[in-house]
Amino acid sequence: MRIVCIGGGPAGLYFALLMKKSHPEHVVTVVERNRPYDTFGWGVVFSDATMVAMRKWDPETAAEIEDAFNHWDDIELVFKGTRQRTTGHGFVGIGRRKLLNILQARCEALGVELRFETEVGSDEEFPDADLVIASDGFNSKIRNKYADVFEPDLAVRPNRFVWLGTNKLFDAFTFDFRKTEHGWFQAHVYKFDETTSTFIVETTESAYKAHGLDAMSQDESIDFCQTLFAETLEGAPLMTNARHLRGSAWLNFSRLICGHWSHFNGRSHVVLMGDAAHTAHFAIGSGTKLALEDAIELTRQFDAHGHSADAIPAVLSDYEAIRRVDVARIQNAARNAMEWFEVVGERYADTLPPEQFMYSMLTRSQRISHENLRLRDPQWLEGYERWFAAQAGVPAKPGERPLPPMLTPYSIRGVTLKNRIVVSPMAMYSAKDGLIDDFHLVHLGSRAMGGAALVFAEMTCVSPDARITPGCLGLWNETQAASWRRLAAFVHENTDAKLGIQLGHAGRKGATRLAWEGIDEPLEEGHWPLFSASALPYLKHSAVPKAMDRADMDRVLADFVAATRRAAEAGVDWLELHCAHGYLLSSFLSPLTNKREDEYGGGHENRARYPLEVFRAVREAWPADRPISVRLSAHDWTEGGNTPDDAAIFAAMFKDAGADMIDCSSGQVWKEEKPVYGRLFQTPFSDKIRNEIGIPTIAVGAISEADHANSIIAAGRADLCAVARPHLANPAWALHEAAKIGIREVAWPRQYASAKRQYETNLERAAAQ
């Protein structure tokens, strides 16, 4: 084949040498606009794991790169007058110029033609090429030429950064955070050769402009940064190699995702690689890693399909399918890390103590979890757990293992929870006339005995026409209140868990069939009139609800108050007001479902007016020493709907009205929603509300093991973790997860003590195999 790589960065060079090595008969050319030793940047970073594949595919190149590497395991944080260090992280750094020179020399040795100082304007300049690799970087001319085919999705991020260097050598990947009168600045610092370290300075747009950096020359910017980070630099100067850029050389990072990666131009197949196809923020040092792995995967596909021109379509199809998944995973992690740095001042730096700030920074991408930190640096993590447990009022004795974060107690108002695990409200659709019966007693009682600190029953409806289905729980009469007293008595007499009730009204989503008979489908008979903020059905064929008038609002508010008083009298410990998932109160909050033109529609204050009226009335009726949380849909996942920023505004309103905690869920407001699922995908909503609004939160969604809960609680992303489906599968989820991470101090119900010993022994045997 005739292969042309446009762009002589890591992607193009590495693919060229791999293909030439694999099949020397290929004619492979790399065309680069710059001279051989030109490069704009300092050092690049990737993890030890990146080298494994490189050793496999070309040991000679890998060996030379490793000889030039600077390897370190430590991360150091400089923050609020403290220095903290942890080890075991396994990074490697190399000068970008050195890396390119190694790849260039290897290409030449294998017979790849290198053309430098050659500007390429179009792929059509190589009409005899079977394959054109568009590895021409973020500003790819080839991608831009076929923008309608490649469908680039570009998002310019808000933070500013400048890429500098220094001759001071750092023995750890160092993060230095400095507060100025206009905001926070942070430096990302790492050594990449025997004489030089990269020194990236980052800040918000507002701080950048407030300090006048937008009007400074490069030399003036350097002087500013040298002064700000003088303590860390210890007299060493900062340097720039971006004299080719105008102005101060501060940049915005641009996140790039392409809808398609390949195209046939009529003569040649064209495929994107590296930064031409995707970018990942420098916060996790993944750009070079992605470029090299693109090259490896494309080579692998040629090995699988055959090194001939007729195999190219299948090769490119499989290459894109496989790499798209891997790149999305890295981009998601990079996005998390990037967003952490973008909001670090307003969300973390001013509020978190240095110890928790360090933990939050280490786990910012959500790829590194609690137990992963234990593998990397068990001594540091145990020290952090010891600190966290002491803050929670359960200090560990010398030589004693501290409780992990999820097992520490939590107190709010007059209620103390034994740990941070909550059984989330989950609809069972099994009630008759709204009554708690033996099924609910066994279902909820078993989970109260299973180790969770707080057990919620499913959404409990405040009137017959507030139900989702005929099988929903209710609390609109004294018979139902008596069944709640029975449940509360069982929980309090037989367990040390607390009992929670979630009060709600289905609104436009009511009068539907039981879930297993057709979720959200309207009842064929026995339906009841529906109410909502506006007369909009949930499904196109659902009943049209009545837009509530003032009389309707007064009646529903009174129903909430009456149910609240019954719950208090029954001995329930915790109340949650359901303002999420498109139910009645949620329908007022979302602009998708609230089209009112009176004082209850329009802006945030008006849309929140009625839910806040209900909340204040409920708070007044609920005992002062018992907590109330509010469940919010923090994201409608639909264009024109509420976003996390809107949810934060509502959370602040509920906080001012007396809410103790926000339960941060999302979605189910609009049927055509398009949620983005993933590991702990709703935790960022909790993180934002907790740390920006300053109110405790509950995290929900895809939390399925102790490692997840410990990571969330330890980082301060939430105060409690609500676990749903895992508790359906295993009533004793909390007890089992504690045992799995080696915590033996957690008591099981005395009736089950012999099972505890056997379960722990079996875990030990399995671990020893």
N, C-alpha and C positions, 0 to 999 in steps of 0.2 A: 504494500500500500504506500501511497504518497500521503504523508501526514505533515501538516503545518501547524505549529503552535504559535499563535499571535500573542506575544507577551512573555517575557522571560523572568517571571516571578517563580516562586516555589512550585506552583501547580504545573505550569507549562514545562519547566525544566525537568521536574521529577517524572512526569508522564513521558516526556521524550526519552529520557534515559531508560526507563523501565521497558518501554516498547522496543527500543533499539536493542536492549540487552536480551529481551525475550525472543525477538525475531530480527536478526541483523539485516535481513533482506529488505526490511522496511526502509524507505527513504524518509527521514525525519528531519525537519527543519524547525528551529526556534528563531523567531524574529522579534527583536527587542529594540525599542526606540532609544534607550539610553546606552551609554558606554559600559563596558564590562564591570567597572568598579563604581559606577554611579548607583546610589541608593538613597532614598529619603526615609529615614527612620533610624532607630538605634538598635535595640535588641529585640528578639522575638522569644516567646516563651511557649513551651508545651510540656505536658506531663511526661513522666517516665513511661506511661502506658503507650504513648505515641510511638516510642522507639521499638516496641515489640514487632509491629508490622513492618517497620522499615528494615529491621534486621533480617526478617524473613524474605523480603522482596529484593533487597540489594545490600548484602552484608558489607560490601566494600564502602559504599556511601555511608552507611550507618556507622561504621567504625571510625571513619574520618570525622563525621559530625560529632560523634561522642567524644573524640579526642579534643575537639574544640569547645565542647560544652562546659558551662559552669553549672554545677549541680548543687542544689541546696534543698534541705528538708524543712527549714524553719520559716515561720511567718511571725513577724514582729509588728505590734501595734503601738503607735505613739499617740496618746489620747488623754486630754485633760490632766496633763502632768504625770501620767503613768506610762510605763513601758511593760507590755505583756508579750510573752513569746510562747509559741507552741511548735512542736516538731512533727515529723512523720508525713509531710505533705508531698514530697517528691516532685519538685519542679526542675526543669532544665532551661537554661538561657543560652542563647548564641547570638552573636551579632548578625543582623540581617545581611550585611555585606559579606561576611564570612560564609554564611549559609549559601548564599547565591554563588559565591566563587567556588565552593566545593561542588555544587551541582553543575556549574558550568564546566569545570575541569572534568568531571565524570562524564558529562555528555560528550565532550570532545574526545575523550579516551575511547568511548564506545562508537564514535563515528557519527554523532549527531552534528548536523550543520548549524552553527550559531551565526546569526547575522545581527550585528549590533548597529546602533545609530541608524536604524531603518524605521521610518514612520509608515504605519499601515493604516489606510483609511477604510478599507473594505476587504471582506473575505473574497470578493470576486477578483482580487489581484492575484489569486492562486487558482486559476481555472482547472489546472491539472490535478489538484489535490482531491484525494478521496475523502479525507477527513480534515476539517479545520477546527482546531481547538481555540475557542475564544477565551484565553486566559489573560486578557488584557486589563484586568483589574476592575475596581469599582466603577470607574468612568468609561467602561467598555464601549468603544465605538461600534463594535459588532453587535452587541446587545441592543444598543440604542437604535441602530439601523433597522433591526427587526423587532422593535418594541411591541408591535401589534401581535407578533408571534410569541415572543418570550414573556410578555405581560409582566414587566417588572413592577413590583409593589415597593415603593420607597417611602420610608418614614424618617424624617429628620428629627433627631432627638434634641431635647432642650438644653442639656448641659454643654458647657464649653470645656475644651481641654487643649493643652499645648504639650507637645512631645519634645522633651529636652533630654540632655545627658549631663553627666558629671564624672569627674575622675576619682571621686570618692568611691571606694569599694564597699559594698554592703554584703554581710555574710548571711542575710535573711531577706526574704521577700518582705519589704517594709511598707507599711501603710502609715502615713502621718496625717493627722487631722488637725487643722488649725482654724479657730474661730476669729473672725474679724468683726468690725462694727457693722458690716454689711452682709455677713453670712459666713458659711463654712467653706473652706478649701481643703482638698485632700490630695496627697501625693501618693502615686503608685511607683515604687522604687525597686529595682532589681539589677544585680550585676550580670553582665552578659559576656564580658571577656576579661583578660587579665589587667586591663587598665580602665575600664569604663562601666558605668551603670546607667540604665535608663531611668529617667526621672519625669514621669507624666504628672502634670498638675491639672486638676479638674475642679470646676465649680459650677454654680448655677448661672443662668443668663442674667438674673437680677444682680447678683454679686459682681459678676464680670463687668456689667455696665456701671454699677454704682462706684466701683473703684476706678472707672475710666480706662479700663484695659482695652476697650474697643478703639480708643483714640491713641493708644501707645504704639511706639515702634517695637520691633522685636527686642532690641537692647533694653528698652524701658520695661518691657514685660519680664525679661530675664532678671533685671534688678529687683523688680517687685517680688518675684518668686524667691530670689535669693534671700531677701530680707525676711519674708514670711516664714521660710523654712530654715532659717539660719541655724537653729539649734541642731537640727538633724544633719545639715550639710557640714557643720563644724569648720566653716571657712572655705570649703571647697567651692569653686565657681560652677555655675550652670552654663551649658553650651547648647547651641542650636545648630542643626544642619539643614534648616529649612529656609535658607536665604532666598531660595527660588520663589517663596510665597510672599505676597505683598502684605503689608500691615504687620500686626502683632503675632501672626501665625497661630492664633487660637482658632480651633475648628469645632464643628458640631459633628457628632457621630451620626451616620446614616445607616439605618437598618434596611437591608435589601432582601426581598424574597421574590423569586420568579415563578410565574405560573407554569411555564414550560422551559425546558433546558436545551432542546435540540430543534434543528430546522434543516430541511433540504432546500438548497438555494437554486436547484435546477441542474447543478453539476456536482456540487460537493455537499456532504453532510457537515453541519456546523453544530458544535456543542459547547455549552458554557461550562466553565470550571473555575473554582476558587472564588475570589471576590467578584468576578463578573456574574456569578450565579447567586451568591448569597454572602452576607456579612454577619459576623458575630462580634459582639462588643469586646474590647480589650480587657474588660473586668475579669474575664476568666481565661484570657490568653489563648483564644481558640481559632483565630483566623488562619494561621499557618497550619495548624493541625487539620482543619477542614480542607485546605488546599491539597495537602499531601495525601489525605485519605481519599479525596476525589480522584487523584491520579492513580492510586492503588486500585480503587474499585473499577475504574474504567479499564485498566489493564486486566484485572481479574475477569471482567466480562468478555474481553477478546479471547482470553485463554479458554473460557467456557464455550463460546460460540464459534470460535475460529478466527484466525488472523487473515481475513479476506474481506474485500470490499462489500461483497454481498451479505456479509454478516453484520454490517454496521447498523442497520435499522433495529435489529433485535438487541444488539449490544447497547445502543443508546437508550432503548426503552427500559431494559433491566437496570442499567446504570442509574437512570433517573429515579426509578421506582425504589431502589435500595437506598441511594444516597439521600433522597428526599426525607425518608424516615429518620436517618441518622442525623442529618443536618437540622431537622426540626427539633430533635431532642437537644442538640447542642444550642441551637438558637433560643429555645425556651429557657434553658439554664442561663445562657448569656443575658437574655432579657431580664430574668429575675435579678441577676447580679447588677446589671446596668440600672434597672429601676431603683434598686437599693441605694446606689450611689447618687441617683438623681434626687432622691427625697431624704437623704441621710440627715440633712440639717433640720428640716421641719419635723421629721418623724422620729429619729433615733438619737442624734448627737446631743440634743438639749435635754432629753428626758431619761435615757437609759444610763445606769451606772456603768463605769468602765468595764467591769467584769461581764455584764450582760451585753454590752455593746460589742465586745470581742467575740462572744458566742454568735451574736446576730451577724456580724461581718463574716465569720468563718462559714456560716450556713446560708449565706445570702442567695446562692443559686438554687437552693433546695436539692442539689445533687449530693451534698455532704450532709449526712444525717447524724443523729446522736451517737448511734453505735458505730458509725463509720469514724467519727472522731475518737471513739474509744480504741479502735484498731490503730489509728494513726498515733495517738498520744494519750495512752490511758492515764498517765500521771496528771496531765493537765486537766483532762475531763473529770477525773475524780475530785480534783481541787475545785473545779467549777461546781460540781454537784454538791460538794460540801458547803460552798458559799451559798448556793441557791437554797439548800435545805435550812441553813441558818437564817436566811431572810424569811423563810416560811415558818419559822418558829420551832423547827425540829432539828437542832444541831446534832451532828453525829459526834459520838465520843471518839477520842483518839484511838486509831486502829480499827474503828468500826466503819463499815461501808455506809455512806450516806444514802438516804432515800433518793431515787431518781425523781426528777421534777414532777412527773405525772402522778406520783404517789405522795406528794407533799400536801398538807391540808390547805384549805382556802376558806377564809371567813369574809362574810359580807352581811352587813346589818347584824341581826342576832343569830345568824345561821353559820355554822362551821361545817364544811364538807370535809370528809376524811381524806379525799384525794381529788384529782382534777378531772375524773372521768364521769361523763353524763350519758345515760341511756336516752337517746334522742326520741322525741315524740314520733311514733310510727303508727299509721292508721291500720287497724286490724279488721275493720268492717264487720264486726261480729257481735255488736250490741243489739238488744231488742228493747225498743222504746227508750233508747239512750242509757240503759242500765249497765253498770258494771256487774258482771255475773262471775260464775266460777272460772270461766275461761280467763277473764281478765285478772282475776285474783292469782291464778297459777302463773299466767304469762308475766305479769308485772312483779309478783312476789318472787318468782325464781330469779329474775334479773336483779332485784334488790338484794337477794342473797348471793349474787354472783360477783360482788366486789365493787361495783360502781358506786360513786358517792351520791349521785342524784338520779332518780328514775322518774322520767316523765311518762304519763299516759299519753295516748294519742290526742290530737286536737279535740277538745271537749266543747260542744256547741251550747250556746247560751239560750237557745229556743228551738222548738221543733223545726221551724223553717230556716234555721241556721245550719242545718246538717248538710254534709256533702252527699251522703248516701243514707238510706234507711238503717244502715248498720253502724252509724257513728255514735260515739258516746255523747251524753248530754248532762247538763246540770241546771235544768229549769224547773225542777220540782223537788219536794222533800224526800220522795222515794229514792230518787237518784242520789240525793245528798246522803241518805243512810248507807247506800252502797259505797260511797266514797269514804264514809267513816269506817266501814268495815275494812276497806283496803288500807287506809292510813293506820288503823290499829295493827293490822298484820305486819306492815312494814316496820313500824316503830317498836313493836314487841319482839320481833324475830330477827331484825337486822339493825345495822348502824347506818343504813342509807337514809337519805331524805327523799320525800315524795314531792314531785312537781306536777302542776296542772297547767296545760296550755289552753287558754280560753280563746275561742275564735268563732267566726261567722263565715259560712261558705260564700255568701254573696252570689255572684253570677255563676259560680262553679258548683252550685248546689243542685239537689234533686237529680242525682246521677245514679247509675247502677253500681253495685258492688264491683270492686276492681276486677275480680276474676270473671265477671259477666260483661265487661266492656268498660275500661277505665275512661272516665269523663263523658261517657255516652249517657244521654238523657234517659230518665225513666220512661218506660212505655205506659205505665199506669201508676197512680198513687203519687204523682208529683205535686209539688207545692209552689206557690208564687215565689219569685226570686227578686232580690233587691241588689243594687250596685250603685256605684257613683254615677254611672251613665248607662243608658239603655243600649248596651253592647253585649251580644251573646259571646260565650267563650268559644264554642264551635259554631260553624255556620248554621248547623241544624239544631243547635241548643235553643232552649227557650230564651226569649228576650226579657232581660230583667227590667224592673221598674227603676228609673232614676229616683233615688231617695229624696223625699221632701222632708221638711223640718219635723213633721209628726213621726215619720218613719225613723228619723235619726233619734228623736227623743225616746221612742219605744225601744230601739235596739240598745241605746245607751243604758236604759234602765235594766234591760235584760243582762247586760254585762255586769252591772253593779250587783244585781241580785245573785248571779252566779258566783261572783267574787265573795260575797258574804257567806254563801253556802260552803264554798271551798275553805274559807277561813275557819268556819265553825266545825267543819269536818276534820280539821287537823292537818291540812295540806301545808307543807313547809315553804313552797316556792311557787310563784305564779308567773306565767309568761303570757304576754299579750301577742296574739298572732296578727302581725301586720305584713305578712309575706305571701308569696306564691299565688297572687291574684285573687285571694279571698277578699271579703268585703272591705276591710280596712286598707288592705293593699291596693284595692282598686281605686281608692282616693289618692294614693301616693303616686301612682304611675301615670305619666301623661298619655300612655297608650290607652288606658282604660278610663281616665278622667277627662271628659270633654265638656265639663260644666262651665257655664259662663257667669255663675254667681260667685259669692265669696268663698265657695268651697272648690273652685277650679282656677286654673291659671298657674301662678308661680308656686314655688316651694311652700311658702307660708300658707297660702290658701289651700293647696292640696293636702297639707298636713293638718289643717284646722280640725277636721272632724276626728281623725285618729287621735289627735292630742286631747280633744274633749273627752273621748272615751278613756284614754289613759289616765287623765287627771281624776276622773270620777272613780276609776278602779283603784288608783293609788290611795285615794281618800278612804275607800271602803276596806282596803286591805290593811292588816295590822302593820304598824310602823316598824316592828322589829323583824319583818319578813321581807325578803327581796322580791323585786319584780324585774324580769327581763323582757325585752321586746325583740321579737323575731322580725327581721327585715330581709327583703330581697334586695341584696346589694348590687345586683346587676340584672337587667331585664333581658340581656343577650339579644336585643332587637334594636335596629336603627330607630331612633326617636324615643326610645325608652330610657328608664333610669340607668345611670352608670354608677360606678363606685363613688365618684365625686358627689352625685346627688344623694347617695346613701349616707355619705358622711354628713351632709347638711341635715338630713332627717335625724341621724343619730345625735347630733348636737342639740336638736330641738327636744328630743325625748330625754336626753341627759338633763337639760335645763328644767324639764317638767318633773324630774324626780326618778327617772329610770336608773336602775342599778347596773344594768348590763345589757349589751346588744348581742343577740344571737344572729350571726352573720351567715345567712343562706343566700341563694340566688335563684332566679328563673321561675318558671311555671306561671308567669304573669300573662304571657302571650303565646298562643299555641304554635305559632310559626317561629319561635325562638331558635337560635343557633348557638347553643352553649359550646364553649371550648373546654372539653374535659381533660383531665390529666391528674397526675399525682398531687394530692392536696390542693386541687384547683381552686377551691373557695377560700383557702387560708389567707391569701393576700387581701381579701376584703376585710377580714378580721384584723389583720395587721394594720391596715390603713386606719380603720376606725379607732382601734385601741390607742394607737400611738400618735395619731393626729388630733383626734377629738378628746382624748384623755378619759375614756370610759372603758371599764372592763368589758371583755368580749368572750363569746363562745365561738370556737371554730368548728365547722361542720364540713362534711364532704370528703369521701375517699380516705378517711382516717381508719386504717385497718390493723395497725399493730402498735405495740408500745413504742417502737422506734419513732413512728410518726408523732405520737402524742408528746413524747419527751422532747423531740426537736421543736415542736410548736411552742410548748410551754416554756422551755429553757430559753428560747430566743425572745420571749416576750411578744410573740405574734398573737397570743390569746391567753386567757386566764383559765379557761376550761375547754375540754374537747368533747364534743358530742359525737357518739359512735352509734350508728344506726344498724345497717345490715349485718355487720359482724356480731352484733348482739342478738339478732334473730337466729343466726347460725349457732351461736354459743352463748347461752345465758350467763355463763361464768367467764366471759371474755376477759374481764379485768384481772381476775384471779389467775387465769392461765397465762396471760401476758406477763404478769409480775413474775411468775415462776419461770417463764422462758428466759427472762433476763437475769435470773439468779437471785431474785429477792425472796427470801424465805420468811421474813418477818411479818408479812401480810397474813392476817388471820383468816381462816376459812370458817364457815359455820361449824360449830363443834360437832354436829352430826356427821360432817364430812371430813373430819380430821384424818382418818386413816387413808382416805383417797388422796389427800394433800401429800402425804408422805410418799405414797406410791407414785403419784404423778411426777413429783420432783425427782425421785429415783430414776424413773424411766427417762426423763429428760437428760439426766446426768449420763446414763448409759448410752443414749443416742449420741450425745456430744463426744463421748470417748471413742466411738467407733471410727 
